[in-house]
Amino acid sequence: MKYALVNPNWSFKGSIYFGCREPHLPLEFGYSKALLERAGHAVEIIDGQLDDLSRENIRARVEAFAPDFTVITTAPSYLFWRCAPPELRIPQQAVADLRAAGGTLVIVGPHGSTTPATTLIKTGADIIIMGECEEILPMLATHTRADLDAVCYLDGDVLRVQGGPHASNMNALPALYWPRESVQRHSHHHHRFDAPPRGPGAEMEASRGCPYHCSFCAKDNFRNKYRKRPLDVILEELDGLIANGIEYLYFIDEIFLPNAELLNALVGRGIKFGIQTRIDLWSFEMLDLLGRAGCVSVEVGVESISEEGRALLDKNMKMSTEDLTARLIHAKRGIAFVQANLIDAKVDEVSAVDAWRNQLLAAGVWANKPVPLFPYPGSPDYTKLWGAPDEAAWERAHEYYLHNNVEFSDIQEQNIIPLAALELHGAYGR
């Protein structure tokens, strides 16, 4: 069988999307390609974003390959599954463009994982994979749809949702090898601010999932359970990237936990890297090792300066604000850029937040002004507000966000368009 794995050339015009707009390695497609080829299938990754392909270019590439299955993602790489563009405009366009040439059209990503039936109907695709897709994709060639779990599809006029979101076995996923030309085109260094790039960047994961359940995090239907990758696989993949000339690496892990064995292995490799983590899990000694290992960027979710605020957000932190602050300042001594993220928990005094931010800024630690977050369907915040996501979940969350916020982050579009106007058609139109 032949599989085309399509990452569209994303546009965020009018979107509330607050993720990075630069291309990143499509790790979900990298794993999928490896497992599909291991099973004897022919695979082509068509990365419209990294290669800056027009819709016509993507369609021509798919037509030339003539796949049996075309897989389209609804988020720009695994890195942004938890904060994807809420609208399905770009995947809808891709399905329409590739309907005649793509064989069976498969949707993967956060939308179908959380609201599979709605995503199937909105996009007009043939099948949705719920959760992590890399182990399910090879089964499409060997199983009938009725025999599969973690899928949604139309059986005549009957819409079937079978099983729940799939979680991949991280011990079974191989080290990824990217073509040298793809790595060389990857000039972006994600979340790096200490120096301009001198060589290519890349992304990879040392783990997947998170053992915490913060109220704002939409991970319960994908990348949820915490799983570590084997160290030898991590290092094999990393050494391949280094051989291809990368200068900087970003670990996309939902939470990069302290791991002395991994950090000690990184010390001698001379690579710079960035992570996202919880500062309350790190000792001063481990923060020192993190800096020696080559870390130049740390993004930390503090969320609120008060224990009350962090409790409202279900951060489950056992550490005081004073202890968190001390660790952030200590981290800055060995790591070029340290950022503390704040969310508007509606309980912290503006003057107190400003004083805390100024304290950190004086020590060289960046702390943002508290920002409101989108109540993503599938997050505990969404469930608290409205219950389980239904066919109007994305529209409801989007309307709530626009109604409750008059100012947006400087990394967002300032002229945000309502979701119904962004998408090509609603939940009940095809």
DOMIDO-143054 format. One record per residue (C-alpha): residue number from 1; z, y, x; residue in three letters. Coordinates in Angstrom, 3 decimals, decimal comma, padded with zeros to 6 digits. Example, Ala and Ser with C-alpha at 12.3 -4.5 7.8 and 13.67 -1.06 7.14 Angstrom:
2
  resi        zz        yy        xx  resn
     1   007,800  -004,500   012,300   ALA
     2   007,140  -001,060   013,670   SER
This chain:
430
  resi        zz        yy        xx  resn
     1   000,000   000,000   000,000   MET
     2  -000,485   003,638   001,010   LYS
     3   002,182   006,306   000,549   TYR
     4   001,688   010,065   000,878   ALA
     5   004,983   011,912   001,360   LEU
     6   004,465   015,548   000,366   VAL
     7   006,723   018,459   001,224   ASN
     8   005,120   021,438  -000,563   PRO
     9   004,610   024,840   001,002   ASN
    10   007,573   026,464  -000,674   TRP
    11   007,609   029,873  -002,312   SER
    12   010,894   031,449  -003,375   PHE
    13   009,539   034,544  -005,091   LYS
    14   011,804   035,465  -007,991   GLY
    15   014,248   032,626  -007,238   SER
    16   018,030   032,807  -006,850   ILE
    17   017,619   030,414  -003,885   TYR
    18   019,982   031,385  -001,069   PHE
    19   019,055   028,744   001,492   GLY
    20   017,008   029,273   004,627   CYS
    21   013,309   029,900   004,052   ARG
    22   012,115   028,577   007,408   GLU
    23   010,600   025,070   007,768   PRO
    24   012,968   022,233   008,679   HIS
    25   012,259   018,622   009,515   LEU
    26   011,987   016,618   006,242   PRO
    27   014,533   013,985   007,243   LEU
    28   014,308   012,109   003,932   GLU
    29   010,598   011,585   004,572   PHE
    30   011,201   010,633   008,185   GLY
    31   013,503   007,789   007,157   TYR
    32   011,199   006,813   004,292   SER
    33   008,192   006,617   006,597   LYS
    34   010,066   004,407   009,044   ALA
    35   011,211   001,966   006,344   LEU
    36   007,827   001,918   004,613   LEU
    37   005,980   001,207   007,860   GLU
    38   008,511  -001,493   008,690   ARG
    39   007,522  -003,099   005,368   ALA
    40   003,843  -002,960   006,304   GLY
    41   002,704   000,085   004,348   HIS
    42   000,481   002,937   005,548   ALA
    43   002,258   006,302   005,393   VAL
    44   001,309   009,932   005,914   GLU
    45   003,761   012,823   005,796   ILE
    46   001,995   015,945   004,540   ILE
    47   004,339   018,820   005,354   ASP
    48   002,939   021,869   003,628   GLY
    49   005,773   024,074   004,819   GLN
    50   005,859   023,211   008,526   LEU
    51   002,057   023,167   008,768   ASP
    52   001,645   026,180   006,423   ASP
    53  -000,818   024,355   004,183   LEU
    54  -002,325   025,876   001,051   SER
    55  -002,281   023,936  -002,205   ARG
    56  -005,970   023,227  -001,628   GLU
    57  -005,255   021,947   001,885   ASN
    58  -002,540   019,619   000,598   ILE
    59  -004,791   018,295  -002,136   ARG
    60  -007,601   017,681   000,367   ALA
    61  -005,250   015,803   002,696   ARG
    62  -004,041   013,611  -000,173   VAL
    63  -007,580   012,977  -001,417   GLU
    64  -008,701   011,940   002,072   ALA
    65  -005,762   009,542   002,407   PHE
    66  -006,240   008,094  -001,108   ALA
    67  -002,640   006,887  -001,563   PRO
    68  -001,309   004,382  -004,055   ASP
    69   001,880   006,450  -004,293   PHE
    70   002,439   010,155  -003,703   THR
    71   006,038   011,252  -003,272   VAL
    72   006,952   014,897  -003,922   ILE
    73   010,351   016,397  -003,158   THR
    74   012,072   019,064  -005,273   THR
    75   014,019   020,625  -002,381   ALA
    76   012,902   021,849   001,058   PRO
    77   014,461   019,054   003,168   SER
    78   017,751   017,128   002,867   TYR
    79   019,510   020,169   004,325   LEU
    80   019,106   022,005   001,024   PHE
    81   019,607   019,303  -001,585   TRP
    82   023,006   020,829  -002,426   ARG
    83   021,572   024,344  -002,854   CYS
    84   017,972   023,766  -003,880   ALA
    85   015,877   026,284  -005,795   PRO
    86   016,961   025,684  -009,419   PRO
    87   013,409   026,027  -010,709   GLU
    88   010,810   023,263  -010,527   LEU
    89   007,802   025,570  -010,238   ARG
    90   006,555   024,316  -006,863   ILE
    91   006,951   020,572  -007,651   PRO
    92   005,262   021,189  -011,005   GLN
    93   002,305   022,757  -009,213   GLN
    94   002,166   019,864  -006,758   ALA
    95   002,107   017,261  -009,542   VAL
    96  -000,673   019,144  -011,337   ALA
    97  -002,681   019,510  -008,117   ASP
    98  -002,322   015,850  -007,092   LEU
    99  -002,547   014,111  -010,466   ARG
   100  -006,158   013,022  -009,981   ALA
   101  -005,870   011,937  -006,345   ALA
   102  -002,274   010,886  -005,735   GLY
   103  -001,994   007,507  -007,443   GLY
   104   001,477   007,005  -008,897   THR
   105   003,356   010,316  -008,621   LEU
   106   006,995   009,967  -007,590   VAL
   107   009,619   012,737  -007,621   ILE
   108   012,631   012,672  -005,299   VAL
   109   015,337   015,275  -004,827   GLY
   110   018,442   016,804  -006,392   PRO
   111   016,919   017,733  -009,759   HIS
   112   015,877   014,199  -010,649   GLY
   113   019,137   012,839  -009,278   SER
   114   021,202   015,008  -011,630   THR
   115   018,903   015,451  -014,638   THR
   116   016,331   012,646  -014,309   PRO
   117   014,862   012,706  -017,817   ALA
   118   014,451   016,476  -017,858   THR
   119   012,881   016,461  -014,399   THR
   120   010,454   013,703  -015,360   LEU
   121   009,323   015,576  -018,456   ILE
   122   009,178   018,994  -016,792   LYS
   123   007,105   017,813  -013,844   THR
   124   004,941   015,263  -015,624   GLY
   125   005,463   012,791  -012,779   ALA
   126   005,279   009,031  -013,288   ASP
   127   008,668   008,063  -011,897   ILE
   128   011,896   009,704  -010,689   ILE
   129   014,098   008,250  -007,968   ILE
   130   017,739   009,159  -008,471   MET
   131   019,836   009,788  -005,377   GLY
   132   018,725   009,009  -001,833   GLU
   133   015,181   007,720  -001,838   CYS
   134   014,399   006,061   001,489   GLU
   135   015,473   002,520   000,546   GLU
   136   013,997   002,679  -002,977   ILE
   137   010,481   003,781  -002,053   LEU
   138   009,422   000,451  -000,463   PRO
   139   010,568  -001,349  -003,624   MET
   140   007,988   000,497  -005,724   LEU
   141   005,304  -001,687  -004,123   ALA
   142   007,106  -004,986  -004,669   THR
   143   009,042  -004,605  -007,939   HIS
   144   008,143  -003,729  -011,488   THR
   145   009,826  -000,559  -012,705   ARG
   146   011,905  -002,586  -015,125   ALA
   147   013,459  -004,439  -012,164   ASP
   148   014,486  -001,291  -010,277   LEU
   149   017,741   000,624  -010,300   ASP
   150   018,051   004,369  -009,642   ALA
   151   014,780   005,227  -011,404   VAL
   152   013,639   007,094  -014,490   CYS
   153   010,236   006,658  -016,125   TYR
   154   008,380   006,532  -019,412   LEU
   155   007,754   003,051  -020,818   ASP
   156   005,167   003,898  -023,441   GLY
   157   007,002   006,394  -025,619   ASP
   158   010,443   005,225  -024,450   VAL
   159   012,136   007,205  -021,693   LEU
   160   014,153   004,852  -019,512   ARG
   161   016,928   005,807  -017,077   VAL
   162   017,967   002,740  -015,079   GLN
   163   021,096   002,589  -012,972   GLY
   164   022,611   005,561  -011,204   GLY
   165   021,875   007,585  -008,067   PRO
   166   021,253   005,434  -004,986   HIS
   167   023,295   005,810  -001,793   ALA
   168   021,539   004,553   001,344   SER
   169   023,079   002,239   003,896   ASN
   170   023,330   004,500   006,932   MET
   171   023,676   001,504   009,240   ASN
   172   020,197   000,376   008,148   ALA
   173   018,402   003,667   008,743   LEU
   174   016,668   003,816   012,149   PRO
   175   016,495   006,577   014,711   ALA
   176   013,724   008,989   013,750   LEU
   177   010,801   009,757   016,036   TYR
   178   008,795   012,870   015,223   TRP
   179   005,319   013,595   016,625   PRO
   180   005,539   015,887   019,610   ARG
   181   003,155   018,377   017,992   GLU
   182   005,424   018,615   014,928   SER
   183   008,467   019,256   017,096   VAL
   184   006,619   021,861   019,142   GLN
   185   005,687   023,734   015,941   ARG
   186   009,337   023,797   014,888   HIS
   187   010,277   027,147   016,409   SER
   188   013,165   027,827   014,026   HIS
   189   016,761   027,418   015,238   HIS
   190   018,753   026,996   012,052   HIS
   191   021,890   029,125   011,803   HIS
   192   021,709   030,215   015,431   ARG
   193   022,508   033,827   016,296   PHE
   194   023,664   033,859   019,911   ASP
   195   020,242   034,034   021,580   ALA
   196   016,526   034,006   020,708   PRO
   197   014,793   030,605   020,873   PRO
   198   013,248   029,623   024,190   ARG
   199   012,092   026,210   022,999   GLY
   200   011,710   024,243   019,764   PRO
   201   014,553   023,488   017,389   GLY
   202   015,168   020,411   015,264   ALA
   203   017,499   018,922   012,664   GLU
   204   019,174   015,546   012,393   MET
   205   022,275   014,016   010,840   GLU
   206   025,237   012,293   012,429   ALA
   207   026,709   011,496   009,023   SER
   208   025,936   011,827   005,347   ARG
   209   028,191   012,827   002,489   GLY
   210   031,655   014,323   002,364   CYS
   211   035,070   012,856   001,514   PRO
   212   036,131   016,093  -000,219   TYR
   213   035,220   017,240  -003,721   HIS
   214   035,176   021,031  -003,745   CYS
   215   034,492   022,394  -007,211   SER
   216   031,345   024,300  -006,266   PHE
   217   029,592   021,535  -004,313   CYS
   218   026,723   019,738  -006,072   ALA
   219   026,764   016,476  -004,148   LYS
   220   028,126   013,926  -006,604   ASP
   221   024,678   012,541  -007,493   ASN
   222   023,293   012,394  -003,946   PHE
   223   024,642   012,541  -000,388   ARG
   224   028,132   012,048  -001,818   ASN
   225   030,074   009,212  -000,185   LYS
   226   030,875   009,904   003,467   TYR
   227   029,013   007,588   005,857   ARG
   228   028,675   007,816   009,639   LYS
   229   025,522   006,831   011,496   ARG
   230   025,981   004,456   014,451   PRO
   231   026,458   006,365   017,695   LEU
   232   023,704   004,500   019,536   ASP
   233   021,206   005,412   016,795   VAL
   234   022,243   009,068   016,899   ILE
   235   021,807   009,221   020,659   LEU
   236   018,479   007,384   020,558   GLU
   237   017,127   009,921   018,071   GLU
   238   018,595   012,846   019,992   LEU
   239   017,155   011,697   023,310   ASP
   240   013,733   011,422   021,669   GLY
   241   014,005   015,013   020,467   LEU
   242   015,119   016,178   023,911   ILE
   243   012,155   014,369   025,458   ALA
   244   009,936   016,314   023,054   ASN
   245   011,302   019,560   024,425   GLY
   246   013,861   020,807   021,917   ILE
   247   016,358   023,428   023,041   GLU
   248   018,554   023,496   019,936   TYR
   249   019,647   020,987   017,312   LEU
   250   021,271   021,528   013,940   TYR
   251   023,357   018,719   012,467   PHE
   252   022,723   018,894   008,718   ILE
   253   025,847   016,856   007,906   ASP
   254   027,640   018,042   004,779   GLU
   255   030,718   018,008   006,988   ILE
   256   030,622   017,453   010,748   PHE
   257   033,975   015,767   011,353   LEU
   258   035,734   015,710   014,733   PRO
   259   034,291   012,805   016,720   ASN
   260   035,375   012,701   020,355   ALA
   261   033,042   009,811   021,216   GLU
   262   029,977   011,693   019,974   LEU
   263   031,034   015,016   021,478   LEU
   264   031,689   013,450   024,871   ASN
   265   028,237   011,864   024,729   ALA
   266   026,728   015,293   024,029   LEU
   267   028,487   016,981   026,951   VAL
   268   026,092   015,619   029,551   GLY
   269   022,887   016,102   027,593   ARG
   270   022,634   019,872   027,986   GLY
   271   021,645   020,498   024,373   ILE
   272   022,768   023,430   022,240   LYS
   273   023,633   022,677   018,629   PHE
   274   025,062   024,006   015,382   GLY
   275   027,251   022,441   012,679   ILE
   276   028,995   023,068   009,373   GLN
   277   032,577   021,856   009,044   THR
   278   036,121   022,455   007,824   ARG
   279   038,212   024,245   010,429   ILE
   280   041,446   022,701   009,106   ASP
   281   040,357   019,290   010,420   LEU
   282   040,055   020,439   014,029   TRP
   283   042,789   020,646   016,632   SER
   284   042,610   023,299   019,348   PHE
   285   041,762   020,581   021,864   GLU
   286   038,890   019,246   019,771   MET
   287   037,537   022,772   019,265   LEU
   288   037,495   023,146   023,049   ASP
   289   035,575   019,871   023,360   LEU
   290   033,143   021,045   020,659   LEU
   291   032,310   024,081   022,758   GLY
   292   031,931   022,048   025,962   ARG
   293   029,592   019,649   024,153   ALA
   294   027,121   022,499   023,612   GLY
   295   028,000   023,860   020,176   CYS
   296   026,873   027,480   019,837   VAL
   297   027,157   027,875   016,044   SER
   298   029,858   026,819   013,576   VAL
   299   029,783   027,571   009,872   GLU
   300   033,167   027,056   008,223   VAL
   301   033,971   026,992   004,531   GLY
   302   037,250   028,857   004,073   VAL
   303   036,185   030,036   000,588   GLU
   304   039,364   031,989  -000,266   SER
   305   042,003   033,813   001,778   ILE
   306   044,770   032,588  -000,531   SER
   307   046,179   029,149  -001,138   GLU
   308   045,835   029,859  -004,864   GLU
   309   042,117   030,562  -004,505   GLY
   310   041,492   027,500  -002,373   ARG
   311   043,382   025,363  -004,900   ALA
   312   041,209   026,714  -007,731   LEU
   313   038,167   025,634  -005,728   LEU
   314   039,696   022,204  -005,038   ASP
   315   039,472   022,696  -001,266   LYS
   316   042,456   020,374  -000,737   ASN
   317   043,538   022,253   002,377   MET
   318   047,010   021,558   003,751   LYS
   319   046,868   024,473   006,183   MET
   320   047,978   028,082   005,675   SER
   321   045,612   031,026   005,943   THR
   322   047,401   032,036   009,154   GLU
   323   046,730   028,622   010,708   ASP
   324   043,086   028,692   009,594   LEU
   325   042,708   032,149   011,120   THR
   326   044,204   031,018   014,426   ALA
   327   041,747   028,130   014,644   ARG
   328   038,769   030,347   013,832   LEU
   329   039,734   032,804   016,556   ILE
   330   040,374   029,981   019,022   HIS
   331   036,993   028,431   018,250   ALA
   332   035,261   031,712   019,119   LYS
   333   036,572   031,486   022,680   ARG
   334   034,292   028,556   023,441   GLY
   335   031,577   028,827   020,763   ILE
   336   029,162   031,743   020,655   ALA
   337   028,967   032,174   016,888   PHE
   338   031,688   031,285   014,388   VAL
   339   031,289   032,106   010,708   GLN
   340   033,871   031,857   007,941   ALA
   341   032,374   031,653   004,456   ASN
   342   034,120   033,183   001,463   LEU
   343   033,481   032,579  -002,246   ILE
   344   034,543   034,929  -005,000   ASP
   345   037,421   032,951  -006,488   ALA
   346   038,405   035,922  -008,720   LYS
   347   042,001   035,857  -007,477   VAL
   348   041,954   037,618  -004,087   ASP
   349   042,567   041,353  -003,816   GLU
   350   039,618   043,230  -002,362   VAL
   351   041,860   045,118   000,076   SER
   352   043,409   041,860   001,325   ALA
   353   039,996   040,274   001,815   VAL
   354   038,763   043,338   003,704   ASP
   355   041,823   043,289   005,967   ALA
   356   041,329   039,593   006,751   TRP
   357   037,639   040,069   007,443   ARG
   358   038,385   042,977   009,745   ASN
   359   040,936   040,883   011,637   GLN
   360   038,335   038,207   012,236   LEU
   361   035,556   040,641   013,063   LEU
   362   037,795   042,240   015,686   ALA
   363   038,057   038,781   017,309   ALA
   364   034,284   038,257   017,148   GLY
   365   034,316   035,895   014,142   VAL
   366   031,903   036,715   011,331   TRP
   367   033,271   036,512   007,775   ALA
   368   031,052   037,381   004,834   ASN
   369   032,024   039,309   001,754   LYS
   370   032,975   036,875  -001,026   PRO
   371   029,859   035,713  -002,831   VAL
   372   029,452   034,175  -006,286   PRO
   373   027,892   030,742  -006,251   LEU
   374   025,445   029,226  -008,674   PHE
   375   027,154   026,548  -010,851   PRO
   376   024,730   023,776  -009,941   TYR
   377   024,309   021,010  -012,508   PRO
   378   026,158   018,026  -011,100   GLY
   379   028,883   020,133  -009,489   SER
   380   032,473   020,001  -010,764   PRO
   381   032,193   023,726  -011,600   ASP
   382   029,314   023,024  -013,962   TYR
   383   031,210   020,157  -015,607   THR
   384   034,297   022,335  -016,088   LYS
   385   032,199   024,971  -017,853   LEU
   386   029,902   022,843  -020,005   TRP
   387   030,478   019,119  -019,519   GLY
   388   027,827   016,657  -018,395   ALA
   389   024,396   018,167  -017,629   PRO
   390   021,887   017,907  -020,463   ASP
   391   018,220   018,865  -020,866   GLU
   392   019,085   022,598  -020,753   ALA
   393   021,488   022,363  -017,793   ALA
   394   019,436   024,282  -015,248   TRP
   395   018,521   027,058  -017,692   GLU
   396   022,152   027,344  -018,821   ARG
   397   023,473   027,632  -015,269   ALA
   398   020,761   030,122  -014,340   HIS
   399   021,456   032,354  -017,343   GLU
   400   025,187   032,233  -016,588   TYR
   401   024,567   033,267  -012,987   TYR
   402   022,342   036,195  -013,946   LEU
   403   024,711   037,324  -016,703   HIS
   404   027,778   037,318  -014,456   ASN
   405   026,292   038,908  -011,331   ASN
   406   024,728   042,322  -010,948   VAL
   407   024,429   042,126  -007,169   GLU
   408   022,958   039,305  -005,104   PHE
   409   023,244   038,178  -001,510   SER
   410   021,052   039,927   001,021   ASP
   411   019,372   036,579   001,729   ILE
   412   018,299   036,255  -001,913   GLN
   413   015,438   037,827  -003,799   GLU
   414   016,654   041,004  -005,455   GLN
   415   014,236   040,787  -008,400   ASN
   416   015,277   037,437  -009,856   ILE
   417   013,180   036,010  -012,672   ILE
   418   014,710   033,933  -015,509   PRO
   419   014,222   030,221  -015,012   LEU
   420   012,018   029,709  -018,079   ALA
   421   009,603   032,328  -016,765   ALA
   422   009,605   030,817  -013,260   LEU
   423   008,634   027,326  -014,369   GLU
   424   005,269   026,268  -015,693   LEU
   425   006,755   024,651  -018,786   HIS
   426   010,143   023,777  -020,221   GLY
   427   011,988   020,541  -020,711   ALA
   428   009,949   019,501  -023,732   TYR
   429   006,479   020,578  -022,624   GLY
   430   004,122   018,635  -020,377   ARG
